[in-house]
């Protein structure tokens, strides 16, 4: 019996150390997690969140049209629409999973489909068409968010060119810098404007459209790319060393920016960051044994100078879920919740008064 046990243990060890893995981890060194003090000090500012909708499969992003109607995509491909205090109705059904969404200057709703790596345009009448998808010139794997400029240029993020939604944990474990930002021009041309990003997530343009911001979930930071003027093409980190995994971005009415957190940072991921060989070992574990995201109801606001202006958190012991998006409408925040991620998936959307 002991001999069989020893053989089994050696077999498991050999598997963990030598079995081929597609992971190509890159060494990096994150800074220590910022202390929970100052602007990051615990508070209960989200405790008053009011339920907007429930029973939805991961209402990832909630956006609002000019008439105050809310829109959110869910796991079965539908984009739902409702007014505050009313039940959600199906606006359109897409063949995919619409997550990051924004309205364009033409009044259409643009949605990133993370399941099929497409960008959809849905007219106010509910007619849907695909604007971006893989073809012979460009293959897309894991599209995440979208933002439309006033002239109709369509900016969108690809979280990873190597890993799809089902392998989001492995994408973060690899830290391969295979995320990017693309722009689709009105004539249909598509151009990559940023590469080397660590799990590119939310994307927005500044109010004057002189730069774009992208949340690098895998690097705990917000990065800026200047689009015009003397600094055009310059890339810089605007907000660094965040305490969690940043998700979606939106522009506040005063020109500052909101960002959501999916999960707090994980000590094991930070500890393994400088050790690619150990991360290869970790990649051979069943996905359920990899570092798991955990509930982290927390959003924050920052400005174009990179200053974190405020954070809103739920009190310890709160039953609120993580928020995958945050959009300010007047004096309220609308909060979407994750789907397709795993352990932190939720089925509700919320509203909280500032």
ABEGO torsion letter per residue (X at the ends): XAAAAAAAAAAAAAAAAABBBABBBBBBBBBBBBBBBEAABBBAAAAABBBABBGBBGBABBBBBAAGBBBBBBAAGBBBBBBBGBBBBBABBBBEBBBBBBBBAAGBBBBBBAAAGBBBBBBAAGBBBBABBBBAABBBABBABBBBBAAGBBBBBBABAABBAAAAAAAAAAGAGABBBBBBBAAGBBBBABBGBBGBBBBBBBAAGABBBBBBAAAGBBBBBBABEAABGBBBBABBGBABBBBBBBBBAAGBBBBBBABBBBAAAAAAAABAAAAAAAAABBAAABBBBBBBBBBBBBBAAGBBABBBBBBBGBABBBBABBBBBEABBBBBBBBGAEAABBABBBBBBX
